Amino acid sequence: MGQTPITYIRQVIAMVAHPELIESSNLPKDAKDQARQILCGMSGHSAGAYTMSCGVELIRKNVAAYIEKRDGHKCDFNNVCLTTGATTGIKMVLELLCSSIDGKCPAVMVPIPQYPLYSATLVEYGLGQVGYFLDEDNNWGLDMQELERAHAEASKTQAVRAIVVINPGNPTGQVLTRKNIEDVIKFAYKHKMMLLADEVYQHNIYAEGCQFFSFKKVITEMGAPYCKEQELVSFMSISKGYMGECGLRGGWMEIINLDPAVQAHLYKALSAILCPTSLGQAAVDCVAKPPAEGSPSYEQWLAEKTCVLDSLAQRSKIIYETFKNMKGFKCNVVQGAMYAFPRIELSPKAIEAAKKANRPPDVFYAYKLLEETGICVVPGTGFGQKPNTHHFRTTILPQTELLAEMMDIFQKFHKKFTDEFA
Amino acid sequence: MGQTPITYIRQVIAMVAHPELIESSNLPKDAKDQARQILCGMSGHSAGAYTMSCGVELIRKNVAAYIEKRDGHKCDFNNVCLTTGATTGIKMVLELLCSSIDGKCPAVMVPIPQYPLYSATLVEYGLGQVGYFLDEDNNWGLDMQELERAHAEASKTQAVRAIVVINPGNPTGQVLTRKNIEDVIKFAYKHKMMLLADEVYQHNIYAEGCQFFSFKKVITEMGAPYCKEQELVSFMSISKGYMGECGLRGGWMEIINLDPAVQAHLYKALSAILCPTSLGQAAVDCVAKPPAEGSPSYEQWLAEKTCVLDSLAQRSKIIYETFKNMKGFKCNVVQGAMYAFPRIELSPKAIEAAKKANRPPDVFYAYKLLEETGICVVPGTGFGQKPNTHHFRTTILPQTELLAEMMDIFQKFHKKFTDEFA
């Protein structure tokens, strides 16, 4: 990770972990207040006790307030469930879909390319994977015809029960338009599918004119029947955004329009793994309820947050500009998230060499890059891509100076590679 | 939880969370050193980065050293995998056993009574549950005839692939003898079953003459073929012992004699959930490597640890002595862990009243107790028990004064209950 932690979050966690510091340290007053409040919400006023399986009620309420502010619509904290990172929530919700229907094997629609957690979890739970291709020529948006095609084909033999949308996209870096989200909601409603909205990059929006719309907001504003009937679970994490707190393992999900009996079952199933980590929850609280304007920590918090997000925006531009101008590369604007997923044209000779090396062409390219320069990218094969196209994912996380240097080395490598396999 | 946290653990975690405190605070030098070492082991020297999926290598090595010291035998840190509490590890290992064999449904032997995580997870993964009754008349030990009976019956229709042993016992509070452990190992070996040793209460040993023997130690000392072939996974947690750090979610498992390809698969599957929480791992490090004798924090650490364990030992006696002398109660010595699981005789009239209330007799009793006194115990039904016997689990966690008062109230309730349903 190239991200420096947000000081305020770490101060609060330190005090929740070791409450003596609230008295003995000279940490800021607002951080002390927040640590005290979090401790008050915890059983025995200690991070050492199990919390409720859905998380500390006070923190769930703060998350609900965050969502209300984000969307401009009500959020019931009973529908907010804290998790050990977004992963736990996603896995638990996918597990709900395991039953076959009318003898048909259950299946879930996932984007191609997709974040491999989904494909791995579908295999783990015996769920079918129904890939729908993102539309590379349209900024990796969701194409309704393609969704219908994928659904129709799969429905011949499978019960397609849910659709996963990742927005902003991983590994593709797109930010969906409001219109696109509305279309997806109608599509899910029409086919009676649950909607899983992976919105962990909701703070990571860089490109001009792009705005993050949560599925919850759009569904609410579309009115009936969608706002009352469409099942939706939205996932959030503290590992992304301006926080980058991957190691602390914190996140939440908001559950909309789920059958109450199913939701009760989900909460019961969660209780078997006891509770999300208390200190991860404390970090979630800081994300949901950051320092208020005028409070002692506000200026520093804002400066750090802005610095991280501005720097990511700058890096997203560097990556895009570099790849865009490289021969044989095609790269969409990195509108959000933390990745570029450029397409590379590989010559017949390079493809031939890859075949000899017994590797898919994109894997062959990525290995060459790694071996010759030390730069590590993930081949498109790991995420899925249209047949006979070649991509790789690279993050925008390296620090700006390093990134510029890296892109320079990358360009030289690519030229050499292209010459070698011309 | 009635446990006060160990100061040293919290100091280290606070500094790992907010490294500035290493310079700015007057926390003890040894805690600072340990925090610094942990940070050095973490990517980017920060708790904010994902760690390896099996945990920070430095901490795994410290756990391996802890195990070596505990058992007097070598431990390879590559076989130590840090987890988000013991639960994650247990679930991942059970999931390995999901494949049917020769068309027979896979199944796992679990003690009755048992900790409900096991029954819940077996249902979740479609594994059969093969209950073996613990021998109440023999201090809840494992009876080999009973194990053979359970195995033989189940094997007619199922592929019995593993046996779970909880030592010290939850909810039964026994500490297994070395002889008993040897017998179980021979039994598992004979029937080619993996052994899952839930040893999370290994620090909680109270009764005179009782000693904790890890399955790893016993298997090693039994020599070939057991030490070389018997598959064993042992689980540990920071939620128990003298630490009681339930909310932090930390633990580990040690994997012995697993097929390397299976172990590699397990580690790969773990990578899908990214990593155990970094601050939970920091707490694990403190448990594996507590302050050394002579270091600034040693005296306080030892005093706190001793205080917790002595107090638990005292409470285990209070509970045992009280229940032992109550009419209609039968209670084994609470040798270890944190629970008593007394057996209660319920009169025909009480059983009749329970039937009318549409509740199992033990649940009826527990509800009456809760409603009339506010004391909460878990009915034996929740853990399993021999047909027509009635038990409940109570913890030894309430503080000693509260516990004495509670036992007093309990006695009065029981007398009243007995009179009412005489």
Interface residues (C-beta under 8 A of the other chain):
Chain A: M1 Q3 P5 T7 R10 Q11 I13 A14 M15 A17 H18 E20 L21 S24 S25 N26 M42 S43 G44 S46 A47 G48 A49 Y50 T51 T84 G85 T87 T88 K91 E95 P116 L117 A120 T121 E124 S239 G244 E245 C246 G247 L248 R249 A269 A272 I273 L274 C275 P276 T277 S278 L279 G280
Chain B: M1 Q3 P5 T7 R10 Q11 I13 A14 M15 A17 H18 E20 L21 S24 S25 M42 S43 G44 S46 A47 G48 A49 Y50 T51 T84 G85 T87 T88 K91 E95 P116 L117 A120 T121 E124 S239 G244 E245 C246 G247 L248 R249 A269 A272 I273 L274 C275 P276 T277 S278 L279 G280
